[in-house]
Amino acid sequence: MPELLPEPDELLKRVRALPAAQPLLARLEDRPGVYLVGGAVRDLLLGGVPFDLDFVVEGDAAAVAASLGGELTVHDRFGTSTVRLDGLTYDVARARRETYARPGALPDVEPAPLEADLLRRDFTVNAIAIALGGSRAGELRAAPGALEDLDAGRLRVLHDRSFIDDPTRLLRLTRYASRLGFEIEPGTRALVTEAVEGRALCTVSGPRIGTELRLLAREKDPVNALLVLRSLGLDAAIHPGFGLRDEALARRALALMPGDARRDRLAVSAASMGLPAADLTALLESLAFEADDRDAVVGTATWADELARALVAARAPSEIAAAAAGAPPELVALAGALGPESQAIEWLEHLRHVRLAIDGRDLLEAGVPEGPAIGRGLRAALAAKLDQRASGREQELAEALGAAGGVGGHQ
């Protein structure tokens, strides 16, 4: 066991100092049998400030959740409740044990003591709890080996059927290994290989796999997470053509991304570049990606090469803007990482934000009839402004009218 574990009073002090814990702790009123559990305890012991907090109750968790006030949603099947309080969301669960009717099925649950609840969890480093009230407040409770594994930076499953019972744990293992930088214990790694070779992920629904993949792509370093996924053979288990094959490309693309772009979309796109559009669309639909995310990933993964060629050929700012017209920033970043980095930067940082001082109404008032001439004129004016051939409303309007067919007579 680690030698420098905090004393109970110090642990309780750390929990109470968490901004996310304060609204809930104020309402628990030193109630016994309530524990902070899982990843939040792990991160707290590692010196972090966790924001997502899960609680376990030995007893009637629904009654505890209801007593907290706020907006309450009860999930009877699993003995869990979600409480929304002061803008924060908490999961409050009854201590339970789980059994699985078949591999990959959702578990059947029954009430159990905290010790059994800890043993049902995914990895030892997440099987740790802190008592929040009563005479044992601040006491640390852990599954066998959990504190030693945390101290050693080691990820270990709690039983040999862990990945068979719930194969989504394979993807969670990827996420934790990437985020925490922990080593995967050799026996656990052997179980991963066995589960992959046995096609364990095929026993889980696509939407459940999709949920885990989206969480993985939202990691602080999604490239590293995708590399761990590949090292374990899990990317090919999701789809034979899926997987990040060019780390340098993905990192260059992420470095080009502006603040309004989606890192998770770009990460999944970079891992999908070998897939034809139809196959990628089918895959993302099977994984229950929302339509906007699906379309963004498919467009970015399948059009990046073509956009890169167009940007390479573009010289004037107006040509760059024309090549990237309508493209999401993730697509331009990935295309830029393929070669035309300077063109991509110019569009992402400047050109896409340029706006005309005129609009279609100005052209109508100047005598241009409704129809394609309006769009043609505005595009010409924008090109002139981008190339610094037009400055100000009058010059923009002159360019637009010339391109629209030479209609004159403006004030």
Contacts in CASP RR format, 6 or more apart in sequence:
PFRMAT RR
TARGET T0000
AUTHOR 0000-0000-0000
METHOD contacts of the structure
MODEL  1
MPELLPEPDELLKRVRALPAAQPLLARLEDRPGVYLVGGAVRDLLLGGVP
FDLDFVVEGDAAAVAASLGGELTVHDRFGTSTVRLDGLTYDVARARRETY
ARPGALPDVEPAPLEADLLRRDFTVNAIAIALGGSRAGELRAAPGALEDL
DAGRLRVLHDRSFIDDPTRLLRLTRYASRLGFEIEPGTRALVTEAVEGRA
LCTVSGPRIGTELRLLAREKDPVNALLVLRSLGLDAAIHPGFGLRDEALA
RRALALMPGDARRDRLAVSAASMGLPAADLTALLESLAFEADDRDAVVGT
ATWADELARALVAARAPSEIAAAAAGAPPELVALAGALGPESQAIEWLEH
LRHVRLAIDGRDLLEAGVPEGPAIGRGLRAALAAKLDQRASGREQELAEA
LGAAGGVGGHQ
1 147 0 8 1.000
1 148 0 8 1.000
1 151 0 8 1.000
2 147 0 8 1.000
2 148 0 8 1.000
2 150 0 8 1.000
2 151 0 8 1.000
5 45 0 8 1.000
5 140 0 8 1.000
5 147 0 8 1.000
6 14 0 8 1.000
6 45 0 8 1.000
8 136 0 8 1.000
8 137 0 8 1.000
8 138 0 8 1.000
8 139 0 8 1.000
8 140 0 8 1.000
9 138 0 8 1.000
11 44 0 8 1.000
11 130 0 8 1.000
11 138 0 8 1.000
11 140 0 8 1.000
12 130 0 8 1.000
12 132 0 8 1.000
12 137 0 8 1.000
12 138 0 8 1.000
14 44 0 8 1.000
15 21 0 8 1.000
15 25 0 8 1.000
15 36 0 8 1.000
15 44 0 8 1.000
15 130 0 8 1.000
15 132 0 8 1.000
15 138 0 8 1.000
16 22 0 8 1.000
16 25 0 8 1.000
18 44 0 8 1.000
18 49 0 8 1.000
18 50 0 8 1.000
18 51 0 8 1.000
18 53 0 8 1.000
19 49 0 8 1.000
19 51 0 8 1.000
20 50 0 8 1.000
20 51 0 8 1.000
20 52 0 8 1.000
20 53 0 8 1.000
20 88 0 8 1.000
21 36 0 8 1.000
21 53 0 8 1.000
23 85 0 8 1.000
23 86 0 8 1.000
23 88 0 8 1.000
24 53 0 8 1.000
24 55 0 8 1.000
24 68 0 8 1.000
24 83 0 8 1.000
24 85 0 8 1.000
24 88 0 8 1.000
24 90 0 8 1.000
25 132 0 8 1.000
27 67 0 8 1.000
27 68 0 8 1.000
27 69 0 8 1.000
27 85 0 8 1.000
28 34 0 8 1.000
28 64 0 8 1.000
28 68 0 8 1.000
28 132 0 8 1.000
28 133 0 8 1.000
30 133 0 8 1.000
30 134 0 8 1.000
30 137 0 8 1.000
31 64 0 8 1.000
31 132 0 8 1.000
31 133 0 8 1.000
31 134 0 8 1.000
32 131 0 8 1.000
32 133 0 8 1.000
32 134 0 8 1.000
32 135 0 8 1.000
32 136 0 8 1.000
33 57 0 8 1.000
33 58 0 8 1.000
33 59 0 8 1.000
33 114 0 8 1.000
33 131 0 8 1.000
33 132 0 8 1.000
33 133 0 8 1.000
33 134 0 8 1.000
34 55 0 8 1.000
34 56 0 8 1.000
34 57 0 8 1.000
34 64 0 8 1.000
34 131 0 8 1.000
34 132 0 8 1.000
34 133 0 8 1.000
35 55 0 8 1.000
35 56 0 8 1.000
35 57 0 8 1.000
35 58 0 8 1.000
35 114 0 8 1.000
35 129 0 8 1.000
35 130 0 8 1.000
35 131 0 8 1.000
35 132 0 8 1.000
35 141 0 8 1.000
36 44 0 8 1.000
36 53 0 8 1.000
36 54 0 8 1.000
36 55 0 8 1.000
36 129 0 8 1.000
36 130 0 8 1.000
36 132 0 8 1.000
37 54 0 8 1.000
37 55 0 8 1.000
37 56 0 8 1.000
37 117 0 8 1.000
37 118 0 8 1.000
37 128 0 8 1.000
37 129 0 8 1.000
37 130 0 8 1.000
38 54 0 8 1.000
38 121 0 8 1.000
38 126 0 8 1.000
38 127 0 8 1.000
38 128 0 8 1.000
38 129 0 8 1.000
39 50 0 8 1.000
39 54 0 8 1.000
39 125 0 8 1.000
39 126 0 8 1.000
39 128 0 8 1.000
40 50 0 8 1.000
40 52 0 8 1.000
40 53 0 8 1.000
40 54 0 8 1.000
41 128 0 8 1.000
41 129 0 8 1.000
41 130 0 8 1.000
41 140 0 8 1.000
42 125 0 8 1.000
42 126 0 8 1.000
42 128 0 8 1.000
42 150 0 8 1.000
43 49 0 8 1.000
43 50 0 8 1.000
44 50 0 8 1.000
44 130 0 8 1.000
45 128 0 8 1.000
45 150 0 8 1.000
46 150 0 8 1.000
46 180 0 8 1.000
53 90 0 8 1.000
53 91 0 8 1.000
54 90 0 8 1.000
54 91 0 8 1.000
54 93 0 8 1.000
55 90 0 8 1.000
55 91 0 8 1.000
55 92 0 8 1.000
55 93 0 8 1.000
55 132 0 8 1.000
56 92 0 8 1.000
56 93 0 8 1.000
56 94 0 8 1.000
56 95 0 8 1.000
56 114 0 8 1.000
56 117 0 8 1.000
56 129 0 8 1.000
57 64 0 8 1.000
57 92 0 8 1.000
57 93 0 8 1.000
57 94 0 8 1.000
57 95 0 8 1.000
58 95 0 8 1.000
58 113 0 8 1.000
58 114 0 8 1.000
59 94 0 8 1.000
59 95 0 8 1.000
59 111 0 8 1.000
60 94 0 8 1.000
61 79 0 8 1.000
61 80 0 8 1.000
61 81 0 8 1.000
61 92 0 8 1.000
61 93 0 8 1.000
61 94 0 8 1.000
61 95 0 8 1.000
62 74 0 8 1.000
62 79 0 8 1.000
62 81 0 8 1.000
62 94 0 8 1.000
64 92 0 8 1.000
65 72 0 8 1.000
65 74 0 8 1.000
65 81 0 8 1.000
65 83 0 8 1.000
65 92 0 8 1.000
66 72 0 8 1.000
66 81 0 8 1.000
68 83 0 8 1.000
68 85 0 8 1.000
68 90 0 8 1.000
68 92 0 8 1.000
69 83 0 8 1.000
69 85 0 8 1.000
70 83 0 8 1.000
70 84 0 8 1.000
70 85 0 8 1.000
71 83 0 8 1.000
71 84 0 8 1.000
71 85 0 8 1.000
72 81 0 8 1.000
72 82 0 8 1.000
72 83 0 8 1.000
72 84 0 8 1.000
73 81 0 8 1.000
73 82 0 8 1.000
74 80 0 8 1.000
74 81 0 8 1.000
75 81 0 8 1.000
75 82 0 8 1.000
77 109 0 8 1.000
78 93 0 8 1.000
78 96 0 8 1.000
78 107 0 8 1.000
78 109 0 8 1.000
79 93 0 8 1.000
79 94 0 8 1.000
79 96 0 8 1.000
79 109 0 8 1.000
80 91 0 8 1.000
80 92 0 8 1.000
80 93 0 8 1.000
80 94 0 8 1.000
81 91 0 8 1.000
81 92 0 8 1.000
81 93 0 8 1.000
82 89 0 8 1.000
82 90 0 8 1.000
82 91 0 8 1.000
82 92 0 8 1.000
83 89 0 8 1.000
83 90 0 8 1.000
83 92 0 8 1.000
84 90 0 8 1.000
94 111 0 8 1.000
95 111 0 8 1.000
95 112 0 8 1.000
95 113 0 8 1.000
95 114 0 8 1.000
95 116 0 8 1.000
95 117 0 8 1.000
96 109 0 8 1.000
96 110 0 8 1.000
96 111 0 8 1.000
96 112 0 8 1.000
96 116 0 8 1.000
96 117 0 8 1.000
96 120 0 8 1.000
97 109 0 8 1.000
97 110 0 8 1.000
97 112 0 8 1.000
97 116 0 8 1.000
97 117 0 8 1.000
97 119 0 8 1.000
97 120 0 8 1.000
98 107 0 8 1.000
98 108 0 8 1.000
98 109 0 8 1.000
98 120 0 8 1.000
98 165 0 8 1.000
99 107 0 8 1.000
99 108 0 8 1.000
100 107 0 8 1.000
100 108 0 8 1.000
100 165 0 8 1.000
100 166 0 8 1.000
101 108 0 8 1.000
102 203 0 8 1.000
103 164 0 8 1.000
103 165 0 8 1.000
103 167 0 8 1.000
103 200 0 8 1.000
103 203 0 8 1.000
104 164 0 8 1.000
104 165 0 8 1.000
104 166 0 8 1.000
104 167 0 8 1.000
104 200 0 8 1.000
104 203 0 8 1.000
104 204 0 8 1.000
105 203 0 8 1.000
107 120 0 8 1.000
107 165 0 8 1.000
107 166 0 8 1.000
114 129 0 8 1.000
114 141 0 8 1.000
115 141 0 8 1.000
115 143 0 8 1.000
118 127 0 8 1.000
118 128 0 8 1.000
118 129 0 8 1.000
118 141 0 8 1.000
118 142 0 8 1.000
118 143 0 8 1.000
118 146 0 8 1.000
119 127 0 8 1.000
119 143 0 8 1.000
119 158 0 8 1.000
119 159 0 8 1.000
120 158 0 8 1.000
121 127 0 8 1.000
121 143 0 8 1.000
121 158 0 8 1.000
122 157 0 8 1.000
122 158 0 8 1.000
122 162 0 8 1.000
122 166 0 8 1.000
122 169 0 8 1.000
122 172 0 8 1.000
122 173 0 8 1.000
123 149 0 8 1.000
123 155 0 8 1.000
123 156 0 8 1.000
123 157 0 8 1.000
123 158 0 8 1.000
123 169 0 8 1.000
123 172 0 8 1.000
123 173 0 8 1.000
123 176 0 8 1.000
124 143 0 8 1.000
124 144 0 8 1.000
124 145 0 8 1.000
124 146 0 8 1.000
124 149 0 8 1.000
124 150 0 8 1.000
124 155 0 8 1.000
124 156 0 8 1.000
124 157 0 8 1.000
124 158 0 8 1.000
125 146 0 8 1.000
125 149 0 8 1.000
125 150 0 8 1.000
125 153 0 8 1.000
125 154 0 8 1.000
125 155 0 8 1.000
125 156 0 8 1.000
125 176 0 8 1.000
125 180 0 8 1.000
125 182 0 8 1.000
127 142 0 8 1.000
127 143 0 8 1.000
127 146 0 8 1.000
127 158 0 8 1.000
128 140 0 8 1.000
128 141 0 8 1.000
128 142 0 8 1.000
128 143 0 8 1.000
128 146 0 8 1.000
128 147 0 8 1.000
128 150 0 8 1.000
129 140 0 8 1.000
129 141 0 8 1.000
129 142 0 8 1.000
130 138 0 8 1.000
130 139 0 8 1.000
130 140 0 8 1.000
130 141 0 8 1.000
131 137 0 8 1.000
131 138 0 8 1.000
131 139 0 8 1.000
131 141 0 8 1.000
132 138 0 8 1.000
140 147 0 8 1.000
143 158 0 8 1.000
145 156 0 8 1.000
149 155 0 8 1.000
149 156 0 8 1.000
149 185 0 8 1.000
153 180 0 8 1.000
153 181 0 8 1.000
153 182 0 8 1.000
153 183 0 8 1.000
154 182 0 8 1.000
154 183 0 8 1.000
154 184 0 8 1.000
154 185 0 8 1.000
155 173 0 8 1.000
155 176 0 8 1.000
155 177 0 8 1.000
155 180 0 8 1.000
155 182 0 8 1.000
155 183 0 8 1.000
155 184 0 8 1.000
155 185 0 8 1.000
155 188 0 8 1.000
156 185 0 8 1.000
156 187 0 8 1.000
156 188 0 8 1.000
157 163 0 8 1.000
157 169 0 8 1.000
157 188 0 8 1.000
157 191 0 8 1.000
160 191 0 8 1.000
162 169 0 8 1.000
162 191 0 8 1.000
163 169 0 8 1.000
163 170 0 8 1.000
163 191 0 8 1.000
163 192 0 8 1.000
163 194 0 8 1.000
163 195 0 8 1.000
163 200 0 8 1.000
164 195 0 8 1.000
164 200 0 8 1.000
166 204 0 8 1.000
167 195 0 8 1.000
167 200 0 8 1.000
167 201 0 8 1.000
167 203 0 8 1.000
167 204 0 8 1.000
168 204 0 8 1.000
168 208 0 8 1.000
168 209 0 8 1.000
168 211 0 8 1.000
168 212 0 8 1.000
170 192 0 8 1.000
170 195 0 8 1.000
170 196 0 8 1.000
170 200 0 8 1.000
170 201 0 8 1.000
170 232 0 8 1.000
170 234 0 8 1.000
170 237 0 8 1.000
171 209 0 8 1.000
171 212 0 8 1.000
171 213 0 8 1.000
171 215 0 8 1.000
171 216 0 8 1.000
171 229 0 8 1.000
171 234 0 8 1.000
172 212 0 8 1.000
173 184 0 8 1.000
173 188 0 8 1.000
173 192 0 8 1.000
173 232 0 8 1.000
174 216 0 8 1.000
174 225 0 8 1.000
174 228 0 8 1.000
174 229 0 8 1.000
174 232 0 8 1.000
174 234 0 8 1.000
175 212 0 8 1.000
175 215 0 8 1.000
175 216 0 8 1.000
175 219 0 8 1.000
175 225 0 8 1.000
176 182 0 8 1.000
177 183 0 8 1.000
177 184 0 8 1.000
177 228 0 8 1.000
178 216 0 8 1.000
178 219 0 8 1.000
178 221 0 8 1.000
178 224 0 8 1.000
178 225 0 8 1.000
178 227 0 8 1.000
178 228 0 8 1.000
179 219 0 8 1.000
179 220 0 8 1.000
179 221 0 8 1.000
179 225 0 8 1.000
184 192 0 8 1.000
189 232 0 8 1.000
192 232 0 8 1.000
195 201 0 8 1.000
196 232 0 8 1.000
196 233 0 8 1.000
196 234 0 8 1.000
196 237 0 8 1.000
199 237 0 8 1.000
201 209 0 8 1.000
201 234 0 8 1.000
201 237 0 8 1.000
201 238 0 8 1.000
206 286 0 8 1.000
206 287 0 8 1.000
206 288 0 8 1.000
207 287 0 8 1.000
207 288 0 8 1.000
209 238 0 8 1.000
209 287 0 8 1.000
210 287 0 8 1.000
210 288 0 8 1.000
210 289 0 8 1.000
211 288 0 8 1.000
213 238 0 8 1.000
213 268 0 8 1.000
213 287 0 8 1.000
214 264 0 8 1.000
214 289 0 8 1.000
216 222 0 8 1.000
216 225 0 8 1.000
216 226 0 8 1.000
216 229 0 8 1.000
217 225 0 8 1.000
217 226 0 8 1.000
217 263 0 8 1.000
217 264 0 8 1.000
217 265 0 8 1.000
217 267 0 8 1.000
217 268 0 8 1.000
218 263 0 8 1.000
218 264 0 8 1.000
219 225 0 8 1.000
222 254 0 8 1.000
222 263 0 8 1.000
222 264 0 8 1.000
222 267 0 8 1.000
223 244 0 8 1.000
223 247 0 8 1.000
223 250 0 8 1.000
223 251 0 8 1.000
223 254 0 8 1.000
223 267 0 8 1.000
223 270 0 8 1.000
225 267 0 8 1.000
226 235 0 8 1.000
226 243 0 8 1.000
226 244 0 8 1.000
226 250 0 8 1.000
226 267 0 8 1.000
226 270 0 8 1.000
226 271 0 8 1.000
227 244 0 8 1.000
227 247 0 8 1.000
229 235 0 8 1.000
229 243 0 8 1.000
229 244 0 8 1.000
230 243 0 8 1.000
230 244 0 8 1.000
230 245 0 8 1.000
235 242 0 8 1.000
235 243 0 8 1.000
235 244 0 8 1.000
235 271 0 8 1.000
236 242 0 8 1.000
236 243 0 8 1.000
238 283 0 8 1.000
238 287 0 8 1.000
239 275 0 8 1.000
239 279 0 8 1.000
239 283 0 8 1.000
241 274 0 8 1.000
241 275 0 8 1.000
241 279 0 8 1.000
242 271 0 8 1.000
242 272 0 8 1.000
242 275 0 8 1.000
242 283 0 8 1.000
243 271 0 8 1.000
243 272 0 8 1.000
244 250 0 8 1.000
244 267 0 8 1.000
244 270 0 8 1.000
244 271 0 8 1.000
245 273 0 8 1.000
246 270 0 8 1.000
249 270 0 8 1.000
249 334 0 8 1.000
249 337 0 8 1.000
249 338 0 8 1.000
250 266 0 8 1.000
250 267 0 8 1.000
250 270 0 8 1.000
250 271 0 8 1.000
250 337 0 8 1.000
252 336 0 8 1.000
252 337 0 8 1.000
252 341 0 8 1.000
253 266 0 8 1.000
253 270 0 8 1.000
253 333 0 8 1.000
253 334 0 8 1.000
253 336 0 8 1.000
253 337 0 8 1.000
254 263 0 8 1.000
254 266 0 8 1.000
254 267 0 8 1.000
254 333 0 8 1.000
256 332 0 8 1.000
256 333 0 8 1.000
256 336 0 8 1.000
256 337 0 8 1.000
256 341 0 8 1.000
256 344 0 8 1.000
256 345 0 8 1.000
256 348 0 8 1.000
257 263 0 8 1.000
257 266 0 8 1.000
257 329 0 8 1.000
257 330 0 8 1.000
257 333 0 8 1.000
257 348 0 8 1.000
258 329 0 8 1.000
258 333 0 8 1.000
258 348 0 8 1.000
258 349 0 8 1.000
260 329 0 8 1.000
261 328 0 8 1.000
261 329 0 8 1.000
261 330 0 8 1.000
261 333 0 8 1.000
262 296 0 8 1.000
262 330 0 8 1.000
265 293 0 8 1.000
265 296 0 8 1.000
265 297 0 8 1.000
265 300 0 8 1.000
265 328 0 8 1.000
265 330 0 8 1.000
266 300 0 8 1.000
266 330 0 8 1.000
266 333 0 8 1.000
266 334 0 8 1.000
268 297 0 8 1.000
268 301 0 8 1.000
269 296 0 8 1.000
269 297 0 8 1.000
269 299 0 8 1.000
269 300 0 8 1.000
269 301 0 8 1.000
269 304 0 8 1.000
269 330 0 8 1.000
269 331 0 8 1.000
269 334 0 8 1.000
270 301 0 8 1.000
270 334 0 8 1.000
272 280 0 8 1.000
272 283 0 8 1.000
272 297 0 8 1.000
272 298 0 8 1.000
272 301 0 8 1.000
273 301 0 8 1.000
273 302 0 8 1.000
273 304 0 8 1.000
274 301 0 8 1.000
275 283 0 8 1.000
275 301 0 8 1.000
275 302 0 8 1.000
276 302 0 8 1.000
277 298 0 8 1.000
277 299 0 8 1.000
277 302 0 8 1.000
280 297 0 8 1.000
280 298 0 8 1.000
280 301 0 8 1.000
280 302 0 8 1.000
281 294 0 8 1.000
281 298 0 8 1.000
284 293 0 8 1.000
284 294 0 8 1.000
284 297 0 8 1.000
284 298 0 8 1.000
285 294 0 8 1.000
289 297 0 8 1.000
296 328 0 8 1.000
296 330 0 8 1.000
299 331 0 8 1.000
300 328 0 8 1.000
300 330 0 8 1.000
300 331 0 8 1.000
300 334 0 8 1.000
301 334 0 8 1.000
303 327 0 8 1.000
303 331 0 8 1.000
303 335 0 8 1.000
304 331 0 8 1.000
304 334 0 8 1.000
304 335 0 8 1.000
304 338 0 8 1.000
305 335 0 8 1.000
305 338 0 8 1.000
307 323 0 8 1.000
307 324 0 8 1.000
307 327 0 8 1.000
307 331 0 8 1.000
307 332 0 8 1.000
307 335 0 8 1.000
308 335 0 8 1.000
308 336 0 8 1.000
308 338 0 8 1.000
308 339 0 8 1.000
308 340 0 8 1.000
310 323 0 8 1.000
311 320 0 8 1.000
311 323 0 8 1.000
311 324 0 8 1.000
311 332 0 8 1.000
311 335 0 8 1.000
311 336 0 8 1.000
311 340 0 8 1.000
311 343 0 8 1.000
311 344 0 8 1.000
311 347 0 8 1.000
312 339 0 8 1.000
312 340 0 8 1.000
312 343 0 8 1.000
313 319 0 8 1.000
313 323 0 8 1.000
314 320 0 8 1.000
314 322 0 8 1.000
314 323 0 8 1.000
314 340 0 8 1.000
314 343 0 8 1.000
316 386 0 8 1.000
316 387 0 8 1.000
317 346 0 8 1.000
317 351 0 8 1.000
317 386 0 8 1.000
317 387 0 8 1.000
318 382 0 8 1.000
318 383 0 8 1.000
318 384 0 8 1.000
318 386 0 8 1.000
318 387 0 8 1.000
320 343 0 8 1.000
320 346 0 8 1.000
320 347 0 8 1.000
320 351 0 8 1.000
321 347 0 8 1.000
321 351 0 8 1.000
321 352 0 8 1.000
321 354 0 8 1.000
321 382 0 8 1.000
321 383 0 8 1.000
321 386 0 8 1.000
322 383 0 8 1.000
323 343 0 8 1.000
324 332 0 8 1.000
324 344 0 8 1.000
324 347 0 8 1.000
324 351 0 8 1.000
324 352 0 8 1.000
327 335 0 8 1.000
329 348 0 8 1.000
329 352 0 8 1.000
332 344 0 8 1.000
332 347 0 8 1.000
332 348 0 8 1.000
333 344 0 8 1.000
333 348 0 8 1.000
335 344 0 8 1.000
336 343 0 8 1.000
336 344 0 8 1.000
337 344 0 8 1.000
351 386 0 8 1.000
354 382 0 8 1.000
354 385 0 8 1.000
354 386 0 8 1.000
356 378 0 8 1.000
356 381 0 8 1.000
356 382 0 8 1.000
356 385 0 8 1.000
356 396 0 8 1.000
357 392 0 8 1.000
357 393 0 8 1.000
357 396 0 8 1.000
358 378 0 8 1.000
358 381 0 8 1.000
358 393 0 8 1.000
358 396 0 8 1.000
358 397 0 8 1.000
358 400 0 8 1.000
359 378 0 8 1.000
360 374 0 8 1.000
360 375 0 8 1.000
360 378 0 8 1.000
362 397 0 8 1.000
362 400 0 8 1.000
362 410 0 8 1.000
363 373 0 8 1.000
363 374 0 8 1.000
363 377 0 8 1.000
363 378 0 8 1.000
363 397 0 8 1.000
363 400 0 8 1.000
363 401 0 8 1.000
363 404 0 8 1.000
364 370 0 8 1.000
364 374 0 8 1.000
365 410 0 8 1.000
366 397 0 8 1.000
366 401 0 8 1.000
366 407 0 8 1.000
366 408 0 8 1.000
366 409 0 8 1.000
366 410 0 8 1.000
367 407 0 8 1.000
367 408 0 8 1.000
367 409 0 8 1.000
368 374 0 8 1.000
368 377 0 8 1.000
368 401 0 8 1.000
368 404 0 8 1.000
368 405 0 8 1.000
368 407 0 8 1.000
373 404 0 8 1.000
373 405 0 8 1.000
374 404 0 8 1.000
375 404 0 8 1.000
376 403 0 8 1.000
376 404 0 8 1.000
377 399 0 8 1.000
377 400 0 8 1.000
377 401 0 8 1.000
377 402 0 8 1.000
377 403 0 8 1.000
377 404 0 8 1.000
378 400 0 8 1.000
379 403 0 8 1.000
380 399 0 8 1.000
380 400 0 8 1.000
380 402 0 8 1.000
380 403 0 8 1.000
380 404 0 8 1.000
381 390 0 8 1.000
381 396 0 8 1.000
381 397 0 8 1.000
381 399 0 8 1.000
381 400 0 8 1.000
381 403 0 8 1.000
384 390 0 8 1.000
384 395 0 8 1.000
384 396 0 8 1.000
384 399 0 8 1.000
385 391 0 8 1.000
385 392 0 8 1.000
385 396 0 8 1.000
385 399 0 8 1.000
389 395 0 8 1.000
389 399 0 8 1.000
390 396 0 8 1.000
390 398 0 8 1.000
390 399 0 8 1.000
397 410 0 8 1.000
401 407 0 8 1.000
401 408 0 8 1.000
401 410 0 8 1.000
END
